[in-house]
């Protein structure tokens, strides 16, 4: 009797996870349709007098990329008397000295640039941005992370939108990729981000739904930040948090899909996983913080429901982890042996779950190389499966009310690296990932013996995902990095057309 009850519980939880994931997939189709109907906003006329803009560059231990960032920002095509630049430097390594020297050389050319330091890194990035805003003179604030290379016309293409509409609080550009073809990992990351911007952000903007500033490559109206309560550091996604508070305060956002700001993708799998954990954990922290306020807000019900789905979207990770754990026991319990209910349930999961993910990322494949990227879809699916454990644990921590530190994402710069200088980070999750890979290897052997061949691709996806993540994490953490012989930090910084002044 207890065995039967256990089987019923396993099958019930398994089926519930499938249905919930299918609902997330249904929502993904909605965004796909909205993105297809999207039209770029009309470019307004240039303002008669260009407003004063503050460009903020929050950095922390960015030794390898700070020169490239400063060269790009120094090359911005904007009236010099209407532009100020803040290097918000919380570094505790050689970056501080390097940045100070570069800022001094740029200031000597007549650029209004300052090197802003704090005694303590209180509030992490949000704290740095709040500190910078208190010192800023600009009516508008552009923000770039250290690994981004804004094009020279960035401000001239974004500021007119804000100048023309006093209720427009933020303009977000699309992220591009400096090192897309560097490795299989960067190719997959590029696909993931393309889906977010070309479908998710584009679809939300087109449908008039809430969407968010992505922490960089955007411009804020200062009064929108202040009206929303300013930068706050009680979540790990200060950008998402401020975005919702500003939109609840009545400001609109714009997304410019045709304005691309290239950035460096993490080349280290552990840095990539750390970034994904921060985003997953922070989004649920923001949900806990803001959903009661959203529920009470005098806005349309459709916006409230969409906000719930958006802020809680990372719940899909623990659901996927549960599905992974329970799929072999469910197989043993007999769900995969047939029957109309089983067939209907798995058919629904495939169409609304797996197929929606494939459609989502295929729709984001545009421009040169789009067909070539189709070959990376199986790897993308495996990587998504492999992230279920690490991201699921992050979501669980957020639901339990645990804060966590803001861990920076390591960058190496375009000069190239070789073993020698820095060691990557590693946590114990890789052991669990390898254990899960072994679990699915056993499940595949069982399914093969039972002739359940349709389950093999599903199990193989989790085997490759968990196994690949675990092995890559271990191997990456054993390497050290240093600049290759003769390469200087920030080499390649003249790609934007202007070099930093020489020492």
N, C-alpha and C positions, 0 to 999 in steps of 0.2 A: 504493500500500500504506500509506504513511504517513498519507494522508488518511483511509483506512478505519479505521486504528488510532486516529487522533485522534477520529473520530466515535464509536467504541466507548467511548473514555475519557470523552468529554463525556456520552454517554448513560448510562454507568455511574455517574458522579458525580451526575448529575442524578437518576437513579432512586434512588440511595442517599439523597440529600437528601429526596426525596419520602417515602420509606419512614420515615425517622427522624422527620420532621415529623408523619407520620401516627401514629406511636407516641406522640408528645406529645399528639396529639389524642385518642387512645384513653384516655390517662390523664385528660384533661380530662373525658371522659364519666364516668369513675369518680367524680371529685369532684362532678360534677353530681348523680349518683344519691345520693351520701352527703349532699349539702346538702339534697336534697329530704326526706330522712328525719330531718333534724336537729330536735331539740327544745331549747328554751332551758333552761339549768340552773335548777333550782328556787331561788328566792330564800330564803336562810337567814334565821333570826331575827337581829335586831340584837344585837351583843355587849353584855353587861352594862355593861362599861366600854369606851368607844371607845378604840382604841389610838392611840398617837402616830404621826402621819403627817407626812412631809416632802414637800412639793411642790417639785420642781426644775424650773426654767425656763431651759434652756440657750439663750442668745441670742448673736447675733453680727451687729452692724450692722443692727438691726431698728428703725430710727428710726420707720418708718411704722406699726408694729403693736404696739409694746411697751406703749403705754397701754391698748389694747384687751385685751391678754393680762392685764395686771395688774388691770384692772377685773373681768374674769371670775374670776380666781383669788381676788381679795378678796371676791367674792360667794359663795364656796363655803359651803354649809350644813354646817358641821362645828364641833364644840366648839372655841372659840378656844384653850383651854388644852391641846388635844391636836393642834394644828396649827402647823407652821412652814413658811415659804416661803423658798426660796433662788432669787434671781435670779443665775444663773451667767453673768455678762456678760463675754465675751471681746472686746467691741466695740473697734474702733479709730477710730470716727467719733463724731459727736455723740450717738449712742445712749447712751453711757456716762453722760454728764451728764444726759440726759433721764431715764434709768432711775434714777439715784441720787436725783434730786429727787423722783420719784414714789414710790420706796421710802421715803424719809424722811417724806413726807406720810402714807403708809399706816401706817408704824411709829408715828407720833404718835397714831393712832386706837386703838392697843393691839394691832395685828396683829403677830405674831412673824414679821417679814420682814427679810431681810438681802440686801445687794447685794454679791455675792462676785466679786472680781476676781483675775485671775492676772497675773503679770508677763509670761508668754509663753503663747501659744496652743498649747502642746505637746499633741499627741494630738487636736486639734480637739474635736469634740463628746464623744467618748469620754473624752478627758482632762478636760474640764470636768465631766462626770458623775462620774468617779472622784474628782476634787478635792472636789466637793460632797458625795459620800458620806462622805468622811473627816471632814467637818465636821457631817454630819447627825446628828440625835438620834432620828429616826423609826424605828419597827419596820418600817414600810412606806413605799415611795417612789413617789409619783405623778410622772409626767413629761409635760410639755406643751411642744411646740415653739412658737415665737413666733406662728405663724399660726393657732393653735387657740383656740377659745372654749369651754372646758368648761362644761357646764350646772351649775347650783348644786347639784344632788343627786348629782353624780358620785361623790364619796367615800362617801356614804351607800348608794349602790347597788353599789359595788365592794368596799369594805372588809369587809362581812359575809361574803362568799365566802372571803376570805383568812383572816379570823379563825376561821372554822368548820373549816377544813381545813389543818393544819400542813404538808401536802405540796403544797399549791397554791402555786406559786412566782410566778405572774403572772396578771393579769386584763387582757385587751385589749378595749377598746371599738371600735365601728365608726366610721369616719370619715364625717362629713357634709360638705356643701359650702356655704360662704357665698356664693359667686359663680358658681354653676353656670351661670346663664343670661347671664353677662356677655359671652360670645363663643362662636363655634363651637369654638374650642380648649378652653375650659373645659367646655363640654358633653361633648366627647369624653373629656377627662380624668376627668370625673365618672363616665362610663360605665366607663372602665377600672378605676377604683378601686372602683366598685360591684361589678364582677365579682370583684375580688380579695377583698373582704370578704364579700359575700353568697353567693359560691360557693366560692372557694378556702379562705378561713379557716373559714367555716362548715362546709364539707365535711370539712376536716382535723380540726376539733374533734369533729364528730359521729362520725367513723370512728376516733377515738382515735389519730390520727397526730401526728407532730411538726408544730408550726406555730410561728410566730415573733411576738414583740413587734415592732410596727411603728415603733419609735423614738419614739412619742408616743401620748397618749391611752390610757395603760395604767398599772397599778400593780404594782410589784414587792414581793415579800417581801425585805427586806434580806438575810436569811440565805441566800436562794437566790442572790443576786448574789455574795455572798462565797464560798459553797460552790463556785460555778462558776469562781472565779478572778478575779472582778471585771471591770470595764470594761477592754477592751483595744483599742488603736488600730492594730493591724497589718492591719486590713481597712477598707474604706470603708463597710461595713455592720456597725457595732459591735452593733446591735440583733439582727441575725440570728445573728451569732457568739455573743453571750452567750446567746441563746435556746436554741441547740443545746447549749451547754455546760451550761446549767442543767438541761435535760431529760435529758441523759446522766448528770447527777448525781442523778437520781431525782425531780426535781420535775415536777409536772403543771402545765398551763396551762388557763385557761378563757377562752372567747370569749363576750362578751355582745352578740349581734347587735341587741338592742333598745335598747342604750344608745348613742346617737349623739352624737359630739363634732364639731361643724362646724368646718371649717377653710377657709382661703383657697387656692384653686387658682392656680398660676402663670399670670399673664396674658401673660407674655412667652414666646414659643415657644422662645427660646434657653435661658431658665431651665428650661423644661419638658424640653428635650433634655438639659441638664446633669444634671438630677435623674434622668432615665431612665438616662443613662450611669453615674452613680454607683451606682445600684441594680444595674444589670447587671454592672458590674465588681466591685462588692463581693460579690455573691453567689458569683461564681466564685472570688474570693479566699478566701471562707469555705469553699467546697468543697475547695480545695487544702489549706487548713489543717486541716479537721476530718474529711474523709472517712476518712483512715487511723484516726483515733480511733473513728469510728463503726463501721468494719468490725471493730475489735477489741472493741467494747463488748459486754457480756453482755445484749443485748436481742434481741427477736424479729427474725427475718430480714425479715419484712414491713416492720418499721420501718426497717431498714437500707436496703432497696430503695427505699422511699418517700423516705427522706432523700436518696438519690442523685438521684432524679428531681427532687425539690424544689430541692436546692442547684444542680443542673446545668440547671435549666429554662431559663435564659437562653442556653444553647447553641442554642436555637431561632433566636436572632437571626442568628448567622453562617450557620446552615443556610438560613435564609430569604434571606440575602444571596447565598449561593452559588446557590440556586435561581433568584433573580432574574437573576444574571449569565448563567447557563447556559441559561435557558429559550429565548431566541432562537436560540442555536446548536443547541440540541436540536431546535427547530422546523425549522431548515434541514437538520439531519441526518436528518430524516424521522420523528421520533417522533410528531409530531402528525398524520401522514398516515393513521393508522389502524392496524389490526391488533389482534388480541385481547389481546395482552400490554399494548400501549399503552393500550387502552381500560380494562382492568382496573386498571392502575396509576393512571391519572388518576381513575378512579371511586373507588378507595380513598383517594386524596389528598383528593378533594372531601368524601367522607363523614366521614373521620376528621380531616381538617385544617380546611378552610374551614367545613364545616357545624358542626363541634364548637365553633369560635370563635363563630359566630353563636349557637348554642344557649347557650353559656356566658354571653354578655352579655344575651341575651333573658331568661334565667332571673333575672338580677340586676335586671331592670326591675320595680320594685314601687312601689306608692303612687301619689299624684297625678302625672300627666304621663307615666306609663309608656308609653302608646300613642304619645304625641308623640315619645318618644325613639327609637322604632323608625326614624324617618326619619333618625337620625344613624348608623345601622349602616353604610351604605356609606362614610361619612366615617371612622368608626372603623377600618374595614378598610384604607382608604387610609393613615391615619395609622400604623397598625401596620406596613404595608409600608414607609412612609417612614422609620420608625425602624430598619429592618433594618441600614442602613449605619452610622449613628452608634453604635448599641448593639452591632452586630457587631464594630466596631473596639474598643469598650470591653472586650468579652469576650476578644477576641484579646490585648489588653494584659494582662488578668488571667492568661490561660493562660501568657503569657511571663514572669510573675512581676513585672510592673511595678506599683508601688504606686499613686501618684497622690495628689493633694491632695483634701481634703474641700471641695468648692465649695458654698457655701450657695445655697439657692434663693431668689431675690429675691421679696419681697412688697411690695405697694403699699398695703395697707390698704383699708378700706371707704369712705374719704372721697372717693375718686375722684382721678384724675390727669390731667394734660394735658402736652403736650410742654414740656420746659424744664429739668429738674433732673438726671436721671441718664441715662446712656447704657447700653444693653444690651450684652451681650458677644457676640462673634462669633468663630468659628474657621473654618478653611479647609474644613471638611466640606461647607459649603453649595455650594462649587464642584463637589465630587464628586456631590452630590445633583442638581444641575442637569445635570451630564454624564450621569448615569444616566437622568434624565428624557428627555433628547434621545435616548439609546440606545433607550428604549422607544417613543418616537415613531416612530423608524425601524422598529422591530420591528412596530408596529401597521400601518404602511404596507405592509410586506412581507406580513403575515398577510392584510390586506385584498385585496391583489393576488392572493394565492394562494387566496382563498376560504376561509381557515381562520377562520371567524367566531367559533367557540367560544373561540378563544384571546384575542379582543379584550377581554373584560371583565377577564381576568387581567392583560394588558399595561396596560390603562387604569388598573387599581388601582395598579400600580407607577409609571406615568407621573404620576398625580395625587399619589401619596404622596411620591415623591422631588421632583417639581416644586414641590408645595405647601410641603414642608419647606424647600427651598432658597430659594424666593422669600420666604417668611415670615421666615426667619432673617435674610436680608439687609435686608428692610424694617424689621424690629423693631430691628435693631442701629443703624439710622440715626436712631432717635427718641430724644429726651431726655424725662425725666419730672420734674415737680415738683408740689408740692401746689397745687391750684387756689386762686385768690384767696379769702382768708378762711377756708380750711380749716386746722384744726390737726392735727398728727400724732395719730393714734388717734381722730379724730372718729368717733362711732358706738360708742364704748366703753361707753355706758350701755345697750346692747341687752340685757345680762344682768340689768338691774334695779338696778345700783348704779354710781354714777359715782365716779371718783377724786376725792379731796378737792381743792378748788380751790387754786391757788397763793396 
